[in-house]
Amino acid sequence: SYVLTQPPSVSVAPGQTAIITCGGNNIGSKSVHWYQQKPGQAPVLVVYNDNDRPSGIPERFSGSNSGNTATLTISRVEAGDEADYYCQVWGGFRDHVYVFGFGTKVTVL
Amino acid sequence: QITLKESGPTLVKPTQTLTLTCTVSGFSLNISGVAVGWIRQPPGKALEWLATIYWDDDKRYSPSLKSRLTVTKDTSKNQVVLMMTNMEPVDTGTYYCAHKGFYYYGLDVWGPGTTVTVSS
């Protein structure tokens, strides 16, 4: 089965840039989606199809995907960005499996 | 505006069958391209995809849980139902339903989730 690997935690100072990686075998050939989840709340989609943002998501959130690593970048980090972040891919038309990463806790110092 | 809301029991006993309902609004379950997924999250752990049902009644399941899951939809009621048999304490967690993006395979709108505890 396909596995997505994320660092357990990332710490960043306010105003700096947080970079969250998502590793997977040839993940660059897949579309990657990213979710933000704050404590006690449902996940919120922040980036889809590698680097598109849903309506209402700040431009500070951006993504990239190439080779074996996808990346979510949060620029000018704010206290309100502190949350868990999950990457997700779809397995394709053969099995339609959704795969989530293990999640990364972003702490704003 | 698309919304989803999960409902069902908060407590089930081991070996029982869990039945959860996702009531949706803002879209129709029989429109081409529409799909609703179920995802769960044990306390303090990561998200886990369970199942997806598509507008054409195509159903897909997590390989590891396929034998225990059944997903159905009732278009007239705007509801999607997930059944999970033989519940165990490790199945304790928050269960979410979510709307698949129309042109991509991400989940763009989520319900608030419902918490299920499996205990005797």
Chai-1 contact restraints between the chains, C-beta under 6 A:
chainA,res_idxA,chainB,res_idxB,connection_type,confidence,min_distance_angstrom,max_distance_angstrom,comment,restraint_id
A,H33,B,G106,contact,1.0,0.0,6.0,A-B,restraint_1
A,A42,B,Y96,contact,1.0,0.0,6.0,A-B,restraint_2
A,A42,B,W110,contact,1.0,0.0,6.0,A-B,restraint_3
A,A42,B,P112,contact,1.0,0.0,6.0,A-B,restraint_4
A,A42,B,G113,contact,1.0,0.0,6.0,A-B,restraint_5
A,P43,B,W110,contact,1.0,0.0,6.0,A-B,restraint_6
A,L45,B,G106,contact,1.0,0.0,6.0,A-B,restraint_7
A,L45,B,D108,contact,1.0,0.0,6.0,A-B,restraint_8
A,Y48,B,Y104,contact,1.0,0.0,6.0,A-B,restraint_9
A,Y48,B,G106,contact,1.0,0.0,6.0,A-B,restraint_10
A,N49,B,Y104,contact,1.0,0.0,6.0,A-B,restraint_11
A,Y86,B,L47,contact,1.0,0.0,6.0,A-B,restraint_12
A,W90,B,Y105,contact,1.0,0.0,6.0,A-B,restraint_13
A,H96,B,R60,contact,1.0,0.0,6.0,A-B,restraint_14
A,Y98,B,W49,contact,1.0,0.0,6.0,A-B,restraint_15
A,F100,B,L47,contact,1.0,0.0,6.0,A-B,restraint_16
A,F102,B,A46,contact,1.0,0.0,6.0,A-B,restraint_17
A,G103,B,A46,contact,1.0,0.0,6.0,A-B,restraint_18
